[in-house]
Amino acid sequence: MPALFFLVTLVACTEPTTPAAVLYFVEREPGGEPYRTRMIVSAGFLRMDDGQDSQDFLLFDRADGSIYSVSSGEKQVLVIRPRPVELKPPARFIHRVVTDTAAFPAVEGRKVTHYELLTNDKRCYDLYAADGLLPGAVVALREFRLILAGQQALTAATAPPEMQSACDLANNVFLPVRHLEYGFPVRLADMTGRTMELVDYKTDFRATAEIFRLPAEYKRLTLEELRGKK
């Protein structure tokens, strides 16, 4: 065996790993074909991508609240920093939850319940949630969604009123984690018809540091800089 190959193999085998959970989903956009996505959750990071070899990914640093969107095609990293929600809610902004009493198959022994989350009598989310399933992933997703809400609020503040809907504002700005209050969403559909369904997961995944590493050679651009270029 060549010495170099042995050395590379030895380094790969001894690289430290971090305990994590890996979740697999099937998503579908309205009128589109289904596609698979992956989410990796550790104590320090949340990564979203299309699979094991994906060079395009979203990375959430849970320590400082920064989100990084990595584009291999543009060799660029878009940096999204935390910011407060400064937008005021609409004058009429009424929320309701409709709970289905039907029984659904459990997931890993966790009860699944069907909910409809409404704002101003419009169904914003159609949710099937498993109570108590993957609590660590729920916490990470809550952190991620709350960070995104500040940037979503800034976008909504500059959008024409006709481009804003009560569901958009509820889901993305003012109630960004309401779909996570009932357990892990094993199936979620929003008001546009976009769906996301959990198809598999492992809680004993070992994540290498490489999984959570940003390409050092890529140019970094903040979301504020990107907005300024438009």
C-alpha positions as CSV (number, residue, x, y, z in Angstrom):
1,M,0.0,0.0,0.0
2,P,1.5,3.4,-0.9
3,A,2.6,5.4,2.1
4,L,0.6,8.5,1.1
5,F,-2.6,6.6,0.7
6,F,-2.1,5.0,4.1
7,L,-1.5,8.5,5.7
8,V,-4.6,10.0,4.1
9,T,-6.7,7.0,5.2
10,L,-5.3,7.3,8.7
11,V,-6.1,11.0,9.0
12,A,-9.6,10.4,7.7
13,C,-10.3,7.7,10.1
14,T,-8.9,9.6,13.1
15,E,-10.6,13.0,12.4
16,P,-12.6,14.0,15.5
17,T,-16.4,13.8,15.1
18,T,-19.3,15.4,16.9
19,P,-22.5,13.8,18.0
20,A,-25.4,14.9,15.8
21,A,-28.8,14.0,14.4
22,V,-29.3,13.6,10.6
23,L,-32.8,14.0,9.2
24,Y,-34.0,13.3,5.6
25,F,-37.0,14.9,3.9
26,V,-38.9,14.9,0.7
27,E,-40.0,18.3,-0.4
28,R,-42.2,19.4,-3.3
29,E,-42.8,22.9,-4.7
30,P,-46.3,23.5,-6.3
31,G,-46.3,22.0,-9.8
32,G,-42.8,20.6,-9.3
33,E,-41.2,17.2,-8.8
34,P,-40.4,15.9,-5.3
35,Y,-36.8,16.2,-4.2
36,R,-34.8,15.0,-1.2
37,T,-33.1,17.2,1.3
38,R,-31.0,16.6,4.4
39,M,-30.6,18.4,7.8
40,I,-27.8,17.8,10.2
41,V,-28.2,19.1,13.8
42,S,-25.4,19.3,16.3
43,A,-24.9,21.3,19.5
44,G,-23.2,24.0,17.6
45,F,-24.6,24.0,14.1
46,L,-27.5,23.3,11.8
47,R,-26.8,22.4,8.2
48,M,-29.3,22.0,5.4
49,D,-28.4,20.6,2.0
50,D,-29.4,18.2,-0.8
51,G,-27.4,15.2,0.4
52,Q,-24.0,13.9,1.4
53,D,-21.9,15.3,-1.5
54,S,-23.7,18.6,-1.8
55,Q,-21.4,21.6,-2.2
56,D,-24.3,24.1,-1.9
57,F,-25.6,24.3,1.6
58,L,-27.1,26.5,4.4
59,L,-25.2,26.6,7.6
60,F,-26.5,28.1,10.9
61,D,-24.0,28.8,13.6
62,R,-26.0,28.4,16.7
63,A,-23.4,30.2,18.9
64,D,-23.5,33.6,17.3
65,G,-26.7,33.3,15.3
66,S,-25.2,33.8,11.9
67,I,-26.6,32.0,8.8
68,Y,-24.4,31.2,5.8
69,S,-25.7,30.4,2.4
70,V,-23.0,28.7,0.3
71,S,-23.1,28.7,-3.5
72,S,-20.5,26.6,-5.2
73,G,-21.4,27.9,-8.6
74,E,-20.8,31.5,-7.6
75,K,-18.0,30.5,-5.2
76,Q,-19.7,32.8,-2.7
77,V,-21.0,32.7,0.9
78,L,-24.0,35.0,1.7
79,V,-23.8,36.0,5.3
80,I,-27.1,36.6,7.2
81,R,-26.6,38.3,10.6
82,P,-29.2,38.5,13.4
83,R,-31.3,41.6,13.6
84,P,-34.5,42.6,15.6
85,V,-38.0,42.6,14.1
86,E,-38.9,46.3,13.8
87,L,-41.9,45.9,11.6
88,K,-45.3,46.5,13.2
89,P,-48.0,43.8,12.7
90,P,-51.1,44.6,10.6
91,A,-54.1,46.2,12.3
92,R,-56.1,43.0,11.8
93,F,-54.0,40.0,12.7
94,I,-56.0,37.2,14.3
95,H,-54.6,33.7,14.7
96,R,-56.4,30.4,15.3
97,V,-55.5,26.7,15.6
98,V,-57.8,24.0,14.4
99,T,-57.0,20.5,15.9
100,D,-58.1,17.4,14.1
101,T,-59.5,14.7,16.4
102,A,-58.8,11.8,14.0
103,A,-56.1,9.3,14.9
104,F,-52.9,9.0,12.8
105,P,-50.0,6.5,12.8
106,A,-47.5,7.3,15.5
107,V,-43.8,7.9,14.7
108,E,-41.4,6.0,17.0
109,G,-44.2,5.8,19.5
110,R,-44.8,9.5,19.4
111,K,-48.4,10.6,18.8
112,V,-49.1,12.5,15.6
113,T,-51.7,15.2,15.5
114,H,-53.1,17.2,12.6
115,Y,-53.4,20.9,13.0
116,E,-54.5,23.8,10.8
117,L,-52.8,27.1,11.7
118,L,-54.8,30.0,10.5
119,T,-54.3,33.8,10.3
120,N,-57.2,36.1,9.4
121,D,-59.2,32.9,8.6
122,K,-56.7,31.8,6.0
123,R,-54.9,28.5,6.4
124,C,-51.2,29.3,6.6
125,Y,-50.0,25.9,7.6
126,D,-51.3,22.3,7.3
127,L,-49.3,20.5,10.0
128,Y,-48.8,17.0,11.2
129,A,-46.7,17.1,14.3
130,A,-45.2,14.3,16.4
131,D,-45.2,15.4,20.1
132,G,-41.8,14.8,21.7
133,L,-40.1,13.6,18.6
134,L,-36.5,15.0,18.0
135,P,-36.6,17.7,20.6
136,G,-33.1,18.8,19.9
137,A,-33.9,19.4,16.3
138,V,-37.0,21.4,17.3
139,V,-34.9,23.7,19.4
140,A,-32.3,24.2,16.6
141,L,-35.1,25.0,14.1
142,R,-36.7,27.5,16.5
143,E,-33.4,29.3,16.8
144,F,-32.9,29.3,13.1
145,R,-36.4,30.6,12.3
146,L,-36.2,33.4,14.9
147,I,-32.9,34.6,13.4
148,L,-34.5,34.6,9.9
149,A,-37.5,36.6,11.1
150,G,-35.5,39.8,11.5
151,Q,-34.3,39.7,7.9
152,Q,-37.7,38.7,6.7
153,A,-39.2,41.7,8.5
154,L,-36.8,44.0,6.7
155,T,-37.8,42.5,3.4
156,A,-41.5,42.8,4.2
157,A,-41.0,46.5,5.2
158,T,-39.9,47.4,1.8
159,A,-42.4,45.3,-0.2
160,P,-45.5,46.8,-1.7
161,P,-48.6,46.1,0.4
162,E,-50.2,44.0,-2.4
163,M,-47.2,41.7,-2.2
164,Q,-47.7,41.0,1.5
165,S,-50.2,38.5,2.9
166,A,-51.2,37.8,6.5
167,C,-49.9,34.3,6.2
168,D,-46.5,35.5,4.9
169,L,-46.2,37.9,7.8
170,A,-47.3,35.3,10.4
171,N,-45.2,32.4,9.1
172,N,-42.0,34.3,8.4
173,V,-42.0,37.4,10.7
174,F,-44.3,37.5,13.6
175,L,-45.0,33.9,14.4
176,P,-42.1,32.1,12.8
177,V,-42.0,29.2,15.2
178,R,-45.7,28.5,15.7
179,H,-45.5,25.3,13.6
180,L,-42.8,24.0,16.0
181,E,-44.9,24.4,19.2
182,Y,-46.7,21.0,18.8
183,G,-43.7,18.7,18.3
184,F,-41.6,17.9,15.3
185,P,-43.4,18.6,11.9
186,V,-43.4,15.2,10.2
187,R,-45.4,16.7,7.4
188,L,-45.8,20.4,6.7
189,A,-47.6,22.3,3.9
190,D,-47.7,26.1,3.7
191,M,-50.3,28.3,2.0
192,T,-48.6,28.1,-1.3
193,G,-48.8,24.3,-1.4
194,R,-45.1,23.7,-0.7
195,T,-44.7,20.6,1.3
196,M,-42.0,19.1,3.4
197,E,-42.2,15.5,4.8
198,L,-39.8,13.7,7.1
199,V,-38.9,10.3,5.7
200,D,-36.0,9.1,7.8
201,Y,-33.7,10.2,10.6
202,K,-30.8,9.0,12.8
203,T,-29.9,10.4,16.2
204,D,-26.5,8.7,16.4
205,F,-24.9,10.4,13.5
206,R,-21.2,11.4,13.8
207,A,-20.4,14.7,12.1
208,T,-16.9,15.6,11.0
209,A,-15.7,19.2,11.3
210,E,-15.6,19.3,7.5
211,I,-19.4,19.1,7.4
212,F,-19.7,22.4,9.3
213,R,-16.7,24.2,7.6
214,L,-17.2,27.1,5.2
215,P,-15.0,27.2,2.1
216,A,-12.2,29.6,3.0
217,E,-11.5,30.6,-0.6
218,Y,-15.1,31.7,-1.3
219,K,-16.0,35.4,-1.3
220,R,-18.3,36.5,1.5
221,L,-21.1,39.0,1.0
222,T,-23.6,40.2,3.6
223,L,-27.3,40.3,2.9
224,E,-27.1,44.1,3.5
225,E,-24.4,44.4,0.8
226,L,-26.5,42.3,-1.6
227,R,-29.5,44.5,-1.0
228,G,-27.4,47.6,-1.7
229,K,-26.3,46.2,-5.1
230,K,-29.9,46.0,-6.3
